């Protein structure tokens, strides 16, 4: 078969076939009477073998070794090709993410593109100070893409930088809420915690709805952060978690403050007081927990809390009785 026919049937150009010939990869075994190259069926089979190996990423030199060296073993080379391919995919994925982030910023010209790139590089800097400055400057001229801020928020370990990034996210509107919601489902506990902390600082309905959903999250840390945030947003459904925090001595002062904020509504006040009284009666958490629950009643207005404190002032636990008596004195003074 002449070179033109081989090129048409194999899909390998005549120029490449001549290149294979010059490298000694495939030398036509025959010649016509006029001196033209003539390929045998074995030559054509070798061409297909070469193309198959090239499709795996082997260089022509490696292809030649694979086909001609009896001692050549593929295992090490295949492992190396796997590593190279994984790295290439990672690099391409990172580039794709960066391009999408730049596109999301809707740059008006190349100056805007360069500014977005500079901000993205600063957010990924090893310097905490530079990362913080980048977050604080977000939106001054060209905004940092929300997806980049979310990514930074979910992976930032420095508390000062994390606070700046959360502030920038809160300024950016609700665009990051859906991405942060994905963070709540992360297998990494620290990422889940950072996600709920970030959501807690976004003051809109979408974030509030997400915090309500987070009250049923399997991660107790997520539930606690969600409850504390909902306490300032009128989320009465957070009450059971807040009371559990008081019983468990976990950020109990913050939980009590959140209950106090929720109790500003009269109907909520009686509901909260009733739940606190029920926990006191159950004795959950022992004497220290009962004292913390009594202290939490101090800032709950209404008759239910007042009656409970009066009864507790005669409690057989002296510490609880003294705490209730003191709280009643303060309430009377007010």
C-alpha positions as CSV (number, residue, x, y, z in Angstrom):
1,X,0.0,0.0,0.0
2,X,1.4,3.4,-1.0
3,X,1.9,6.2,1.5
4,X,-1.1,8.2,0.3
5,X,-3.4,5.2,0.7
6,X,-2.0,4.5,4.2
7,X,-2.5,8.2,5.2
8,X,-6.1,8.1,4.1
9,X,-6.9,4.8,5.8
10,X,-5.0,5.4,9.1
11,X,-5.7,9.1,9.6
12,X,-2.0,9.7,10.0
13,X,-0.7,12.4,7.6
14,X,1.8,11.5,4.9
15,X,4.2,14.1,6.5
16,X,4.0,12.3,9.8
17,X,4.5,8.9,8.2
18,X,7.7,10.3,6.6
19,X,8.7,11.5,10.0
20,X,8.2,8.1,11.5
21,X,10.3,6.7,8.7
22,X,13.1,9.2,9.4
23,X,13.1,8.2,13.1
24,X,13.1,4.5,12.3
25,X,9.7,3.9,14.0
26,X,8.0,2.6,10.8
27,X,10.1,1.9,7.8
28,X,8.1,0.6,4.8
29,X,9.2,-2.9,4.1
30,X,8.8,-2.6,0.3
31,X,9.3,-0.4,-2.7
32,X,7.5,-0.3,-5.9
33,X,9.3,-0.6,-9.2
34,X,9.3,3.2,-9.4
35,X,10.9,3.4,-5.9
36,X,7.8,4.6,-4.0
37,X,7.4,3.5,-0.4
38,X,5.1,0.5,0.0
39,X,3.7,-0.5,3.4
40,X,2.8,-4.1,4.3
41,X,0.0,-5.1,6.6
42,X,2.5,-5.5,9.4
43,X,3.7,-1.9,8.8
44,X,0.2,-0.6,9.0
45,X,-0.4,-2.6,12.2
46,X,2.7,-1.0,13.7
47,X,1.4,2.5,12.7
48,X,-1.8,1.8,14.7
49,X,0.3,0.6,17.7
50,X,2.3,3.8,17.6
51,X,-0.9,6.0,17.5
52,X,-2.4,4.0,20.4
53,X,0.7,4.5,22.5
54,X,0.9,8.2,21.6
55,X,-2.8,8.6,22.7
56,X,-1.6,7.6,26.2
57,X,0.8,10.5,26.3
58,X,4.0,8.7,25.4
59,X,6.7,10.6,23.5
60,X,7.9,9.2,20.2
61,X,11.1,8.1,21.8
62,X,9.2,6.2,24.5
63,X,7.0,4.7,21.8
64,X,10.0,3.4,20.0
65,X,11.4,1.9,23.3
66,X,8.0,0.3,24.1
67,X,7.8,-1.4,20.7
68,X,11.5,-2.4,20.1
69,X,13.1,-2.9,23.5
70,X,12.3,-6.5,24.8
71,X,13.3,-5.5,28.3
72,X,11.0,-2.4,28.4
73,X,8.4,-2.7,31.2
74,X,5.3,-0.4,31.0
75,X,4.4,-0.2,34.7
76,X,6.8,2.5,35.8
77,X,6.1,4.6,32.7
78,X,2.4,4.2,33.1
79,X,2.6,5.4,36.8
80,X,4.6,8.4,35.7
81,X,2.0,9.2,33.0
82,X,-0.7,9.0,35.6
83,X,1.1,11.5,37.8
84,X,1.7,13.8,34.9
85,X,-1.9,13.6,33.9
86,X,-3.2,14.3,37.4
87,X,-1.0,17.3,37.7
88,X,-2.0,18.6,34.3
89,X,-5.7,18.2,35.3
90,X,-5.1,20.0,38.6
91,X,-3.4,22.9,36.8
92,X,-6.1,23.1,34.1
93,X,-8.8,23.0,36.8
94,X,-7.1,25.8,38.7
95,X,-6.8,27.9,35.6
96,X,-10.5,27.3,34.7
97,X,-11.5,28.3,38.2
98,X,-9.4,31.5,38.0
99,X,-10.9,32.4,34.6
100,X,-14.4,31.9,35.9
101,X,-13.7,34.1,38.9
102,X,-12.3,36.8,36.6
103,X,-15.4,36.5,34.3
104,X,-17.7,36.7,37.3
105,X,-16.2,40.1,38.2
106,X,-17.4,41.4,34.8
107,X,-14.2,43.4,34.0
108,X,-14.7,46.4,31.7
109,X,-11.2,46.3,30.3
110,X,-7.8,44.7,30.6
111,X,-6.9,47.1,33.5
112,X,-9.9,45.6,35.4
113,X,-8.7,42.1,34.6
114,X,-5.2,42.8,35.9
115,X,-6.7,44.3,39.1
116,X,-8.9,41.3,39.7
117,X,-5.9,39.0,39.1
118,X,-3.8,41.0,41.6
119,X,-6.6,40.7,44.2
120,X,-6.9,37.0,43.6
121,X,-3.2,36.5,44.0
122,X,-3.2,38.6,47.2
123,X,-6.0,36.4,48.6
124,X,-3.7,33.3,48.0
125,X,-0.6,35.0,49.4
126,X,1.3,33.2,52.2
127,X,1.3,36.6,54.0
128,X,-1.6,36.9,56.3
129,X,-1.3,40.7,56.2
130,X,-1.5,40.8,52.4
131,X,-4.6,38.5,52.5
132,X,-6.3,40.7,55.0
133,X,-5.6,43.9,53.0
134,X,-7.0,42.2,49.9
135,X,-10.2,41.3,51.7
136,X,-10.6,44.7,53.1
137,X,-10.1,46.4,49.8
138,X,-12.7,44.2,48.1
139,X,-15.2,46.3,46.2
140,X,-13.3,49.6,46.4
141,X,-12.8,49.7,42.7
142,X,-13.1,46.2,41.1
143,X,-14.9,43.7,43.3
144,X,-13.2,40.4,44.3
145,X,-15.4,37.6,42.8
146,X,-17.8,36.2,45.4
147,X,-16.6,32.6,44.6
148,X,-13.0,33.6,45.4
149,X,-14.1,35.1,48.7
150,X,-16.1,32.0,49.6
151,X,-13.1,29.8,48.8
152,X,-10.9,32.0,50.9
153,X,-13.4,32.1,53.8
154,X,-13.7,28.3,53.9
155,X,-9.9,27.8,54.1
156,X,-8.6,30.8,56.0
157,X,-7.0,29.7,59.3
158,X,-5.9,33.2,60.6
159,X,-8.8,34.6,62.7
160,X,-8.1,38.2,61.8
161,X,-7.9,37.5,58.0
162,X,-11.0,35.3,58.3
163,X,-12.9,38.1,59.9
164,X,-12.0,40.5,57.1
165,X,-13.0,38.0,54.5
166,X,-16.4,37.4,56.2
167,X,-16.9,41.2,56.3
168,X,-16.1,41.4,52.5
169,X,-18.6,38.5,51.9
170,X,-21.3,40.3,53.9
171,X,-20.8,43.4,51.7
172,X,-21.0,41.4,48.5
173,X,-24.7,40.6,49.0
174,X,-26.3,37.1,49.0
175,X,-24.3,35.8,46.0
176,X,-22.1,33.7,48.3
177,X,-24.9,32.0,50.3
178,X,-25.4,29.1,47.9
179,X,-21.6,28.4,47.8
180,X,-21.4,28.6,51.5
181,X,-24.2,26.1,51.8
182,X,-22.0,23.6,50.0
183,X,-19.4,24.2,52.7
184,X,-21.9,23.1,55.4
185,X,-21.8,19.7,53.8
186,X,-18.0,19.4,53.7
187,X,-16.4,16.3,55.2
188,X,-14.0,18.6,57.0
189,X,-15.2,19.9,60.3
190,X,-13.2,23.1,60.2
191,X,-14.7,24.0,56.8
192,X,-18.2,23.4,58.1
193,X,-17.5,25.7,61.0
194,X,-16.1,28.5,58.8
195,X,-19.1,28.1,56.4
196,X,-21.7,28.7,59.2
197,X,-19.6,31.6,60.7
198,X,-19.6,33.3,57.3
199,X,-23.4,32.7,56.7
200,X,-24.1,34.1,60.2
201,X,-22.6,37.5,59.1
202,X,-24.7,37.8,55.9
203,X,-27.8,39.8,56.9
204,X,-30.5,38.6,54.5
205,X,-33.4,36.2,54.2
206,X,-31.5,33.6,52.2
207,X,-28.8,33.4,54.9
208,X,-31.4,33.3,57.7
209,X,-33.2,30.4,56.0
210,X,-29.9,28.6,55.7
211,X,-29.2,29.1,59.4
212,X,-32.6,27.6,60.2
213,X,-31.7,24.5,58.1
214,X,-28.4,24.3,59.9
215,X,-30.1,23.7,63.2
216,X,-30.6,20.1,62.1
217,X,-27.0,19.7,60.8
218,X,-25.3,16.6,62.0
219,X,-22.4,18.7,63.2
220,X,-23.2,20.1,66.7
221,X,-20.7,23.0,66.2
222,X,-22.7,24.1,63.1
223,X,-25.9,23.9,65.1
224,X,-24.6,26.0,67.9
225,X,-23.2,28.8,65.6
226,X,-26.5,28.8,63.7
227,X,-28.5,29.0,67.0
228,X,-26.5,32.0,68.2
229,X,-26.9,33.8,64.9
230,X,-30.7,33.1,64.9
231,X,-31.0,34.5,68.4
232,X,-30.3,38.0,67.0
233,X,-32.8,37.4,64.1
234,X,-35.9,36.4,66.0
235,X,-35.4,32.7,65.2
236,X,-37.4,31.2,68.0
237,X,-36.7,27.7,66.7
238,X,-33.1,28.1,68.0
239,X,-34.3,28.0,71.6
240,X,-33.8,24.3,72.3
241,X,-30.2,24.4,71.0
242,X,-29.4,27.6,73.0
243,X,-30.7,25.9,76.2
244,X,-28.7,22.8,75.5
245,X,-25.6,25.1,75.2
246,X,-26.4,26.6,78.6
247,X,-26.8,23.1,80.1
248,X,-23.6,21.9,78.5
249,X,-21.6,24.9,79.6
250,X,-20.7,25.7,75.9
251,X,-20.7,29.4,75.2
252,X,-23.4,29.6,77.8
253,X,-23.2,33.3,78.3
254,X,-23.6,33.9,74.6
255,X,-26.5,31.5,74.5
256,X,-28.2,33.3,77.4
257,X,-27.7,36.6,75.6
258,X,-29.4,35.1,72.5
259,X,-32.3,33.9,74.6
260,X,-32.7,37.3,76.1
261,X,-32.8,38.9,72.6
262,X,-35.4,36.4,71.5
263,X,-37.4,37.1,74.7
264,X,-38.0,40.7,73.7
265,X,-41.3,39.3,72.2
266,X,-43.7,38.7,75.0
267,X,-45.0,35.4,73.6
268,X,-41.5,34.2,73.0
269,X,-40.5,35.2,76.6
270,X,-43.1,32.9,78.2
271,X,-42.2,30.0,75.8
272,X,-38.5,30.4,76.7
273,X,-39.1,30.7,80.4
274,X,-41.2,27.5,80.3
275,X,-38.5,25.6,78.6
276,X,-35.9,26.8,81.1
277,X,-38.2,25.8,84.0
278,X,-38.7,22.3,82.4
279,X,-34.9,21.8,82.2
280,X,-34.5,22.9,85.8
281,X,-37.2,20.5,87.0
282,X,-35.5,17.6,85.0
283,X,-32.2,18.4,86.7
284,X,-30.4,17.9,83.4
285,X,-26.6,18.5,83.8
286,X,-26.6,18.5,87.6
287,X,-26.3,21.4,90.1
288,X,-23.9,23.6,88.0
289,X,-26.3,23.4,85.0
290,X,-29.3,24.3,87.2
291,X,-27.4,27.4,88.5
292,X,-26.6,28.5,84.9
293,X,-30.3,28.0,83.9
294,X,-31.4,30.1,86.8
295,X,-29.0,32.8,85.7
296,X,-30.4,32.6,82.2
297,X,-33.9,33.3,83.6
298,X,-32.7,36.6,85.0
299,X,-33.0,38.3,81.6
300,X,-36.3,36.7,80.6
301,X,-39.2,39.1,81.2
302,X,-42.8,38.0,82.0
303,X,-44.8,36.3,84.7
304,X,-43.7,32.8,83.9
305,X,-40.0,33.7,84.6
306,X,-40.9,35.7,87.6
307,X,-42.9,32.9,89.2
308,X,-40.1,30.4,88.4
309,X,-37.5,32.6,90.1
310,X,-39.7,33.1,93.2
311,X,-40.0,29.3,93.5
312,X,-36.3,28.8,92.9
313,X,-35.5,31.3,95.7
314,X,-36.6,28.5,98.1
315,X,-34.7,25.8,96.2
316,X,-33.0,23.2,98.3
317,X,-29.8,23.8,96.3
318,X,-28.4,26.8,98.2
319,X,-26.5,28.2,95.2
320,X,-29.6,28.1,93.0
321,X,-31.7,29.7,95.8
322,X,-29.2,32.5,96.3
323,X,-28.9,33.1,92.6
324,X,-32.7,33.3,92.2
325,X,-33.0,35.6,95.2
326,X,-30.4,38.0,93.8
327,X,-32.0,38.0,90.4
328,X,-35.4,38.8,91.9
329,X,-33.8,41.7,93.8
330,X,-32.4,43.1,90.5
331,X,-35.8,42.6,88.7
332,X,-37.6,44.4,91.5
333,X,-35.1,47.3,91.3
334,X,-35.8,47.6,87.6
